[in-house]
Amino acid sequence: MRQRRAGWYGLLAVSGALLVAAPTLLTIANVKDWRALVAAATIGPIAALFAWVGRERFTALAQHRDEQAKQLAMGTFTPGGRLPRVKEITDPIAVGVHPAPLREPREDADPLSRDRVPVYVPRDIDLRLRDVLNHPGFLLLVGDSTAGKTRAAYEAMRAILPDHTFISPEGRDGLSVAIEVAAKIRRCVLWLNDLEHYLGSDGLTRKAVTELLAGNKHHRIILATLRTAEESRLTGAETAPGEEGRQLQYDTQAVLDQSDRIFLERNFTSSERGRARKIAKEDPRIDDALVHSGNYGLAEYLACGPELLREWENAWARGTHPRGAALIAAAIGCRRAGYTSPLPRALLSDLHVGYLSERGGARLRPEPEDRAWEWATYLRPSGNALLHPVGNDTFEVFDYLIDVVQRRTPAGHYVPERTLITVLAFASPADSLSIAGAAYSQGRYQLAEHALRQATEHDRHRPDHPDALARHSNLAALLRRLGRLEEAEQEARAVLNGRIRVFGPEHPHTLASRSILVTVLRDLGRLEEAEEEGRRALNGRIRVLGDQHRSSLASRCILATVLGEMGRLEEARQEGESALNGRIRVLGAEHPYTLASRSNLAVILSELGKLEEAEQEGRAALNGRLQILGPEHPDTLASRSTLSVVLHRLGRLEEAEEEGRTVLESRTRVLGVYHPDTLASQAQLGLVLNDLDQPDS
């Protein structure tokens, strides 16, 4: 600061000297016009001043450009040291397309015809895809691993946008500078293959998407792909928590809601197979896939997904590659736990031992670890590896295997606790938040709190930052689930006040925080406050989002439970039925949020004495949650507890006792002896046993 002030003083001194000297110099030059003398006296110093300011600004801009260029080179795809045009991306594998086995060239063919990707088979979605790319926007392709999402996006981009600048950040760390650069280019594609790597803390936000695509004098495209299983994990579509936990997926959902979503089926349609037959002569691999793919998709078969899956499964056999198979299992476990960054070698080395022990340990005669790594990372003839390196001792697991394991895993069967604890030791704040979300959705609240606390370690330095407020909103929901209601209220109020300051009183984020506060006040028994806050949240969401938005329906469902607790049962029934019917229309009958509405309505109907209807709704909710969440998820146990109460009131005491004991045992194991829900189950079972004239045991 002292140097800058000295610079200004020096400049003023020079300007003053020019002010005095300019007329003298002009007089010596025999210039007599007084206007010239005045102009010289005035313009000289001003010109010097602007020259100095311009030089300072130019220097600052140059330094910024140099720093940005350095970050861009480190964090984005820049072949030849610059951002390429789309038409210059001639190798689809470089942008994420799975390779296929090399084809053998014909005798009269160019040796270069042993290309690493097969001839493209046009897909049914291509016309729609290309139509969307004709306009600025955010295009998201969703489908299973090896469905052909990346290839379809690549071919459409090359066909429609050949002269656009191609910007592809290398993970979340390179995203911010990529967006900053994209915002300055009129025609560009921001390529986000495997979108899950760019979401979460310090990742892609609704604000960033909005600002990048704002205006109409550009043709900027965000082009992204996302596996179906990742979409379900990120948005809670398969293992959604209760209403207040919606905040854990709120920011991600807000980003995805801005996209034009196109789903790509894994299996080829009859018309797609017909097109494949027409071009099979150009590429024998297409013909082979048509003959042998069977129940698999053509792209799936060409990427050798089933073949690599069999190789991994066979590797568990005694004396083959069981340690290598355990490394793969550990990598899949990390991904299923919510860890999205490249996987460090040290993490997999630590973790695989437990997976190996589960399958037999030393009895399997495992190979040495160096041989296991060699086998796991070996590049197969298809051009794929089970584990492939992506950085300095970091790896990615072949994502096809993750999808298969997720499809095969029964509801309620999650990765072991030791996996979550181990990955947290390696997790960044963004990964910690992702792991917390996965654990929360699974009802593993203690682990979720541990992960979330780790993600919030530095939030005290910027308490009003939107990301910090989102994490503490999640923490409030978690504390409520853990039964720590006073702490939950403190967090919820702090976040609500912070969001009012940052976003205003009716921003969707603010209304989400108010909704969380409603559930906490309800559980604390402060029902009048809960109703007041609940109506403010509901009315605000209706004004901002509409009556049938999923968030408005969530607020209506929560308000129904508050009214039920207050004994205003007819009002509660009306709100509960309205929320249920809305969710059936918007989300479908089997969505977890719809099942939550059914469970809540069953409680209200039971209090109204409509026991047969209550049993019907209660069983529907329980059966759905068993299928989606598993038998020991806290939400499933809540439905079973409701059913036990209804059976008790119906006089079916033996059934009520059976359900009540199951709930109490599970809640003791999952939530702990002193959790409020466990204590409530204990009291309810005591009432049933008393009516059965049995000792309370």
SULRAUR-V538477 format. One record per residue. PHI is phi in degrees with one decimal (* if undefined). NEAR is the number of other ideal C-beta (glycine too) atoms within 12 Angstrom. Layout:
phi->PHI near->NEAR
phi->PHI near->NEAR
This chain:
phi->* near->7
phi->-64.6 near->8
phi->-66.6 near->10
phi->-64.5 near->14
phi->-63.4 near->11
phi->-61.9 near->12
phi->-62.0 near->19
phi->-63.2 near->18
phi->-59.6 near->14
phi->-62.2 near->17
phi->-62.7 near->25
phi->-62.7 near->18
phi->-63.4 near->16
phi->-62.8 near->22
phi->-62.3 near->27
phi->-62.1 near->18
phi->-61.5 near->18
phi->-64.4 near->26
phi->-60.2 near->25
phi->-77.7 near->16
phi->-82.1 near->20
phi->-58.0 near->29
phi->-61.9 near->24
phi->-61.8 near->17
phi->-62.8 near->19
phi->-69.0 near->23
phi->-65.1 near->17
phi->-59.2 near->12
phi->-79.0 near->14
phi->68.1 near->9
phi->-92.0 near->18
phi->-102.3 near->12
phi->-63.0 near->14
phi->-61.8 near->13
phi->-66.4 near->14
phi->-65.6 near->20
phi->-64.4 near->23
phi->-65.6 near->16
phi->-60.3 near->18
phi->-62.7 near->26
phi->-66.3 near->26
phi->-93.7 near->19
phi->-72.7 near->21
phi->-55.5 near->28
phi->-62.0 near->25
phi->-64.6 near->19
phi->-60.6 near->21
phi->-62.5 near->25
phi->-61.5 near->24
phi->-67.1 near->17
phi->-63.2 near->19
phi->-66.5 near->22
phi->-61.2 near->19
phi->-61.7 near->14
phi->-63.4 near->16
phi->-62.4 near->19
phi->-65.9 near->14
phi->-60.5 near->15
phi->-62.5 near->15
phi->-64.1 near->15
phi->-64.8 near->14
phi->-63.2 near->14
phi->-62.2 near->14
phi->-63.1 near->18
phi->-64.2 near->18
phi->-62.5 near->14
phi->-65.1 near->16
phi->-64.2 near->25
phi->-62.3 near->21
phi->-63.2 near->17
phi->-64.4 near->24
phi->-63.5 near->33
phi->-64.4 near->23
phi->-77.4 near->20
phi->-112.6 near->27
phi->-136.1 near->37
phi->-79.3 near->33
phi->-132.7 near->28
phi->-63.5 near->18
phi->74.7 near->11
phi->79.6 near->13
phi->-146.6 near->17
phi->-74.2 near->34
phi->-85.1 near->27
phi->-82.2 near->23
phi->-57.3 near->35
phi->-66.2 near->18
phi->-84.8 near->21
phi->-85.6 near->33
phi->-93.2 near->20
phi->-108.1 near->19
phi->-62.9 near->31
phi->-64.7 near->24
phi->-63.7 near->23
phi->-111.7 near->36
phi->114.7 near->38
phi->-71.6 near->37
phi->-67.9 near->41
phi->-73.4 near->34
phi->-122.0 near->39
phi->-58.6 near->28
phi->-64.8 near->24
phi->-91.3 near->30
phi->-80.1 near->16
phi->-73.9 near->15
phi->-69.0 near->14
phi->-61.8 near->8
phi->-93.6 near->7
phi->-96.5 near->15
phi->-65.6 near->10
phi->-54.9 near->13
phi->-70.1 near->10
phi->-72.3 near->21
phi->-75.8 near->22
phi->-73.5 near->27
phi->-89.6 near->26
phi->-128.5 near->36
phi->-75.5 near->39
phi->-58.6 near->27
phi->-74.3 near->31
phi->-94.7 near->38
phi->-56.5 near->26
phi->-102.1 near->36
phi->-63.4 near->23
phi->-83.3 near->33
phi->-58.8 near->30
phi->-62.9 near->18
phi->-65.6 near->20
phi->-57.8 near->37
phi->-73.1 near->25
phi->-64.0 near->17
phi->-63.7 near->29
phi->-69.6 near->37
phi->-71.0 near->20
phi->-128.3 near->18
phi->-59.9 near->29
phi->160.1 near->30
phi->-119.2 near->33
phi->-108.4 near->41
phi->-123.9 near->40
phi->-98.6 near->45
phi->-118.9 near->36
phi->175.6 near->34
phi->-68.3 near->34
phi->-58.3 near->43
phi->60.4 near->45
phi->-77.5 near->41
phi->104.7 near->47
phi->-61.1 near->47
phi->-65.5 near->40
phi->-66.0 near->41
phi->-62.4 near->42
phi->-64.4 near->48
phi->-61.7 near->38
phi->-65.4 near->32
phi->-65.7 near->37
phi->-61.8 near->43
phi->-64.7 near->32
phi->-75.0 near->22
phi->-100.2 near->28
phi->-126.7 near->34
phi->-62.7 near->21
phi->-97.2 near->19
phi->-72.9 near->33
phi->-71.8 near->36
phi->-101.7 near->39
phi->-123.3 near->41
phi->-129.4 near->40
phi->-68.7 near->38
phi->-90.2 near->32
phi->89.5 near->36
phi->-62.1 near->33
phi->-64.3 near->24
phi->-93.6 near->33
phi->-69.9 near->39
phi->-62.8 near->26
phi->-70.2 near->31
phi->-63.5 near->42
phi->-66.5 near->36
phi->-61.4 near->27
phi->-70.4 near->32
phi->-59.3 near->40
phi->-65.4 near->26
phi->-98.8 near->21
phi->-111.0 near->25
phi->-72.2 near->17
phi->-127.2 near->25
phi->-155.9 near->35
phi->-119.8 near->44
phi->-93.8 near->45
phi->-95.0 near->44
phi->-124.7 near->47
phi->-70.1 near->40
phi->58.4 near->40
phi->-58.4 near->42
phi->-57.4 near->41
phi->-73.9 near->37
phi->-114.0 near->42
phi->-105.1 near->41
phi->93.2 near->42
phi->-57.1 near->41
phi->60.8 near->32
phi->-105.3 near->38
phi->-66.5 near->42
phi->-120.3 near->30
phi->-59.8 near->28
phi->-62.0 near->22
phi->-63.4 near->31
phi->-63.2 near->37
phi->-59.8 near->21
phi->-68.8 near->19
phi->-66.3 near->35
phi->-97.8 near->29
phi->-67.0 near->16
phi->88.8 near->13
phi->-131.4 near->11
phi->-105.9 near->10
phi->-151.8 near->23
phi->-135.7 near->25
phi->-94.8 near->38
phi->-126.5 near->41
phi->-99.5 near->44
phi->-118.7 near->45
phi->-133.3 near->42
phi->-126.9 near->45
phi->-153.0 near->43
phi->-70.6 near->39
phi->-57.0 near->32
phi->-63.7 near->34
phi->-69.9 near->38
phi->-59.8 near->34
phi->-63.9 near->30
phi->-66.0 near->38
phi->-71.1 near->41
phi->-101.3 near->37
phi->77.2 near->36
phi->-67.5 near->29
phi->-105.3 near->32
phi->-126.5 near->43
phi->-72.1 near->40
phi->-79.1 near->45
phi->-66.6 near->43
phi->-56.5 near->46
phi->-68.6 near->46
phi->-75.3 near->43
phi->-53.8 near->45
phi->-60.8 near->48
phi->-63.6 near->46
phi->-109.8 near->44
phi->-60.7 near->42
phi->-65.7 near->39
phi->-63.5 near->39
phi->-61.2 near->30
phi->-61.6 near->32
phi->-68.9 near->35
phi->-64.3 near->34
phi->-64.2 near->23
phi->-82.4 near->27
phi->-90.0 near->32
phi->-91.7 near->28
phi->-89.3 near->29
phi->-123.7 near->33
phi->-96.2 near->26
phi->-117.1 near->37
phi->-68.9 near->28
phi->-70.2 near->34
phi->-81.7 near->25
phi->-70.2 near->33
phi->-75.7 near->19
phi->-62.2 near->12
phi->-67.9 near->18
phi->-67.8 near->32
phi->-66.0 near->26
phi->-62.6 near->16
phi->-65.3 near->23
phi->-63.4 near->35
phi->-64.1 near->21
phi->-69.4 near->18
phi->-105.9 near->23
phi->-61.5 near->23
phi->-65.8 near->14
phi->-73.1 near->21
phi->-147.5 near->32
phi->-58.1 near->25
phi->-65.3 near->38
phi->-65.1 near->32
phi->-61.1 near->25
phi->-62.7 near->21
phi->-65.6 near->39
phi->-63.3 near->29
phi->-78.7 near->17
phi->-109.6 near->18
phi->-67.8 near->30
phi->57.1 near->13
phi->-80.9 near->12
phi->-91.5 near->29
phi->-75.1 near->36
phi->-62.0 near->43
phi->-64.0 near->41
phi->-61.4 near->40
phi->-67.7 near->38
phi->-64.9 near->44
phi->-80.7 near->44
phi->62.5 near->37
phi->-58.3 near->37
phi->-60.1 near->32
phi->-65.9 near->29
phi->-68.9 near->40
phi->-62.0 near->33
phi->-62.0 near->20
phi->-63.0 near->30
phi->-66.1 near->38
phi->-63.2 near->23
phi->-71.0 near->20
phi->-68.1 near->33
phi->-71.7 near->29
phi->-62.2 near->21
phi->-57.5 near->19
phi->81.9 near->16
phi->-99.0 near->22
phi->-134.7 near->35
phi->-64.3 near->38
phi->-69.1 near->38
phi->-60.9 near->38
phi->-62.5 near->38
phi->-68.3 near->40
phi->-60.8 near->45
phi->-65.3 near->47
phi->-60.3 near->40
phi->-64.6 near->46
phi->-63.9 near->45
phi->-65.0 near->41
phi->-60.2 near->41
phi->-61.3 near->45
phi->-65.3 near->45
phi->-68.6 near->40
phi->-79.3 near->42
phi->106.6 near->43
phi->-81.3 near->46
phi->-107.6 near->41
phi->-73.4 near->36
phi->-53.2 near->31
phi->-88.0 near->40
phi->-66.7 near->30
phi->-57.8 near->28
phi->-61.5 near->19
phi->-62.9 near->33
phi->-67.8 near->43
phi->-63.5 near->27
phi->-65.5 near->27
phi->-83.2 near->38
phi->-66.9 near->40
phi->-60.7 near->26
phi->-64.8 near->25
phi->-66.0 near->36
phi->-66.8 near->33
phi->-62.5 near->21
phi->-59.8 near->23
phi->-93.1 near->26
phi->135.7 near->19
phi->57.5 near->19
phi->-62.3 near->14
phi->-62.4 near->15
phi->-83.2 near->25
phi->52.2 near->18
phi->-67.3 near->31
phi->-74.5 near->25
phi->-60.2 near->14
phi->-65.5 near->24
phi->-63.4 near->15
phi->-69.2 near->19
phi->-63.4 near->34
phi->-66.6 near->28
phi->-60.7 near->19
phi->-66.6 near->30
phi->-66.2 near->43
phi->-101.4 near->31
phi->-63.2 near->23
phi->-80.2 near->22
phi->-72.0 near->27
phi->-55.8 near->20
phi->-70.2 near->33
phi->90.4 near->29
phi->-111.0 near->38
phi->-129.8 near->33
phi->-65.2 near->45
phi->-124.6 near->42
phi->-122.9 near->29
phi->-69.1 near->21
phi->-129.8 near->23
phi->-174.6 near->17
phi->-75.2 near->10
phi->57.8 near->18
phi->-126.9 near->25
phi->-141.0 near->32
phi->-119.2 near->37
phi->-92.0 near->41
phi->-57.1 near->39
phi->-67.2 near->43
phi->-57.9 near->42
phi->-65.7 near->43
phi->-61.8 near->41
phi->-61.4 near->34
phi->-63.8 near->30
phi->-62.3 near->30
phi->-64.2 near->31
phi->-67.8 near->21
phi->-83.9 near->16
phi->-78.2 near->21
phi->-64.8 near->15
phi->-57.2 near->27
phi->86.5 near->26
phi->-99.9 near->19
phi->-110.4 near->34
phi->-64.0 near->35
phi->-61.3 near->24
phi->-58.8 near->22
phi->-62.7 near->24
phi->-64.8 near->38
phi->-61.0 near->39
phi->-65.6 near->26
phi->-67.7 near->31
phi->-65.8 near->42
phi->-63.7 near->37
phi->-66.9 near->23
phi->-108.5 near->30
phi->-82.0 near->36
phi->-75.1 near->31
phi->-55.5 near->29
phi->-65.4 near->35
phi->-67.7 near->40
phi->-59.6 near->40
phi->-65.6 near->47
phi->-64.4 near->47
phi->-65.0 near->50
phi->-60.2 near->46
phi->-62.6 near->48
phi->-64.5 near->45
phi->-64.5 near->44
phi->-61.4 near->45
phi->-60.5 near->45
phi->-86.1 near->44
phi->77.6 near->40
phi->-98.2 near->40
phi->-71.6 near->37
phi->-64.0 near->28
phi->-65.5 near->36
phi->-62.4 near->41
phi->-64.4 near->34
phi->-58.2 near->28
phi->-67.2 near->43
phi->-69.6 near->46
phi->-59.6 near->26
phi->-65.2 near->32
phi->-70.4 near->37
phi->-100.4 near->33
phi->-55.7 near->20
phi->-103.0 near->19
phi->-69.9 near->31
phi->-64.9 near->13
phi->-80.6 near->10
phi->-148.3 near->17
phi->-63.2 near->22
phi->-98.9 near->21
phi->-67.8 near->23
phi->-53.3 near->31
phi->-66.2 near->29
phi->-64.3 near->31
phi->-63.1 near->38
phi->-64.1 near->46
phi->-65.0 near->45
phi->-75.3 near->40
phi->-64.2 near->48
phi->-61.2 near->51
phi->-63.9 near->43
phi->-59.8 near->46
phi->-62.4 near->47
phi->-65.6 near->45
phi->-61.5 near->35
phi->-62.6 near->43
phi->-64.8 near->44
phi->-79.4 near->35
phi->82.2 near->28
phi->-95.9 near->28
phi->-73.3 near->27
phi->-64.3 near->19
phi->-62.9 near->23
phi->-61.9 near->36
phi->-64.2 near->30
phi->-60.6 near->21
phi->-65.5 near->39
phi->-62.5 near->45
phi->-68.5 near->26
phi->-62.1 near->29
phi->-68.2 near->42
phi->-58.7 near->36
phi->-64.0 near->23
phi->-63.3 near->31
phi->-71.7 near->37
phi->-61.7 near->24
phi->-64.3 near->20
phi->-83.1 near->24
phi->-108.0 near->28
phi->102.1 near->15
phi->-74.0 near->22
phi->-120.1 near->22
phi->-69.4 near->29
phi->-52.6 near->36
phi->-63.2 near->40
phi->-63.0 near->36
phi->-66.3 near->41
phi->-64.2 near->47
phi->-65.0 near->46
phi->-63.9 near->46
phi->-65.4 near->52
phi->-63.3 near->52
phi->-59.9 near->44
phi->-58.9 near->49
phi->-65.3 near->43
phi->-67.4 near->42
phi->-61.7 near->38
phi->-60.7 near->38
phi->-67.0 near->36
phi->-77.5 near->27
phi->83.7 near->16
phi->-93.2 near->23
phi->-74.5 near->24
phi->-64.5 near->19
phi->-63.0 near->24
phi->-62.2 near->36
phi->-64.0 near->29
phi->-59.8 near->21
phi->-66.4 near->35
phi->-63.8 near->43
phi->-70.3 near->27
phi->-63.8 near->28
phi->-65.1 near->42
phi->-63.5 near->35
phi->-63.7 near->23
phi->-64.2 near->32
phi->-66.9 near->36
phi->-62.8 near->25
phi->-64.2 near->20
phi->-85.2 near->25
phi->-111.8 near->30
phi->104.0 near->16
phi->-67.4 near->22
phi->-102.2 near->21
phi->-68.0 near->29
phi->-60.1 near->40
phi->-70.9 near->45
phi->-63.6 near->34
phi->-66.0 near->40
phi->-63.4 near->52
phi->-63.3 near->44
phi->-65.6 near->44
phi->-65.4 near->48
phi->-64.5 near->48
phi->-60.8 near->45
phi->-59.9 near->47
phi->-67.9 near->44
phi->-65.6 near->42
phi->-61.3 near->36
phi->-63.3 near->35
phi->-63.4 near->30
phi->-81.0 near->27
phi->84.1 near->15
phi->-92.0 near->23
phi->-72.1 near->25
phi->-68.7 near->20
phi->-62.4 near->25
phi->-61.3 near->34
phi->-62.9 near->30
phi->-62.6 near->21
phi->-66.1 near->36
phi->-64.5 near->41
phi->-68.8 near->29
phi->-62.9 near->29
phi->-64.4 near->41
phi->-63.2 near->36
phi->-63.6 near->23
phi->-63.1 near->31
phi->-69.9 near->37
phi->-61.6 near->23
phi->-67.0 near->19
phi->-84.2 near->25
phi->-110.4 near->30
phi->102.5 near->17
phi->-70.0 near->20
phi->-104.2 near->24
phi->-67.1 near->31
phi->-54.9 near->42
phi->-68.2 near->44
phi->-64.8 near->35
phi->-64.9 near->42
phi->-63.2 near->49
phi->-63.9 near->43
phi->-62.0 near->43
phi->-64.4 near->46
phi->-64.7 near->47
phi->-66.2 near->44
phi->-61.3 near->45
phi->-62.8 near->39
phi->-64.8 near->41
phi->-62.7 near->34
phi->-63.4 near->34
phi->-65.6 near->30
phi->-77.2 near->28
phi->85.4 near->16
phi->-90.9 near->24
phi->-73.5 near->26
phi->-65.2 near->19
phi->-64.2 near->25
phi->-62.5 near->37
phi->-63.2 near->32
phi->-62.0 near->21
phi->-66.9 near->36
phi->-63.3 near->40
phi->-68.9 near->27
phi->-61.1 near->29
phi->-65.0 near->42
phi->-62.9 near->36
phi->-63.3 near->24
phi->-64.7 near->31
phi->-70.1 near->43
phi->-58.9 near->27
phi->-71.0 near->22
phi->-92.7 near->35
phi->-101.9 near->40
phi->94.8 near->27
phi->-73.1 near->27
phi->-113.8 near->28
phi->-69.1 near->42
phi->-54.1 near->45
phi->-69.5 near->46
phi->-63.6 near->40
phi->-65.4 near->39
phi->-63.7 near->40
phi->-66.7 near->44
phi->-66.5 near->41
phi->-64.2 near->42
phi->-60.2 near->46
phi->-64.0 near->41
phi->-61.4 near->43
phi->-63.0 near->35
phi->-63.0 near->41
phi->-62.9 near->34
phi->-59.8 near->33
phi->-69.9 near->30
phi->-79.0 near->26
phi->84.1 near->14
phi->-95.2 near->23
phi->-70.5 near->23
phi->-64.1 near->19
phi->-64.7 near->24
phi->-61.7 near->35
phi->-64.8 near->28
phi->-60.8 near->22
phi->-65.2 near->35
phi->-63.1 near->39
phi->-65.8 near->27
phi->-60.0 near->28
phi->-64.7 near->39
phi->-62.2 near->34
phi->-62.7 near->22
phi->-69.7 near->31
phi->-65.5 near->36
phi->-61.4 near->22
phi->-72.7 near->20
phi->-85.8 near->35
phi->-104.7 near->33
phi->105.8 near->20
phi->-65.2 near->17
phi->-101.1 near->15
phi->-66.8 near->28
phi->-54.6 near->25
phi->-67.6 near->34
phi->-64.7 near->28
phi->-64.6 near->20
phi->-64.9 near->26
phi->-64.3 near->35
phi->-61.1 near->27
phi->-65.8 near->22
phi->-64.9 near->33
phi->-64.0 near->35
phi->-60.6 near->23
phi->-64.9 near->23
phi->-65.5 near->36
phi->-64.0 near->25
phi->-61.6 near->19
phi->-70.3 near->22
phi->-81.7 near->23
phi->60.6 near->10
phi->-116.5 near->16
phi->-65.4 near->9
phi->-72.3 near->18
phi->-141.9 near->13
